[in-house]
Amino acid sequence: MIKRLFWIAVGAAIALQLDRWWQARREHFTPNALTGTFLDSLNRKLEEKPRQV
């Protein structure tokens, strides 16, 4: 009985920590953020590439 309550408390603590971690990083995984990151990296590569005339 005590072991079971202990593991329930441990599980709840882990769940709360995971939720806190996800809340801090959720904005990095939105479609808008992913698209913006992709476009920024593409733009950077195109600007570094020498122009062929």
N, C-alpha and C positions, 0 to 999 in steps of 0.2 A: 504494500500500500504506500509506504513512504517512498520507495524507489519509483513507483509510478508517478507520484506527485512531483518528485524531483525531476524526472524526465519531461514531464509536461511543462514545468517551469523553464527548463533548459530550452525546450523547443520554442516556447513563447519568446524567450530572450533572443534566440537566433532569428526568429521571424521578425521581431522588431528591428534588429540590427540590419537584416536584409532589406526591410522596408525603408529604413533611413538611408541606406546605401543607394537604393534604387531612386529614391526621391532626389538625391543629390546629382545623379547622373542621367535622369530621365530626359532632360532637355538636350543632351548630346545625341539622343537616339530618335529624335522626331524626324519625320520625312523632310521637313524644311531644313533642319540642320545637316542631314546627310546629303541632300541635294546641294546645299551651299558649300559644304566641304568639297564635294566632287567638283563643282564648278570652279572653286578657288584653286584646287590643285591642277585642273585642266588649264586654267588661265595662266598659272605660274609656269607650266611646261611650255605653253605656246609662247610666252614672253621670253623664255630662256633660249628657245630654238632660234638659230640664225635664220634671217629672212633670205629666201631665195628669189632673186629678181630675174 
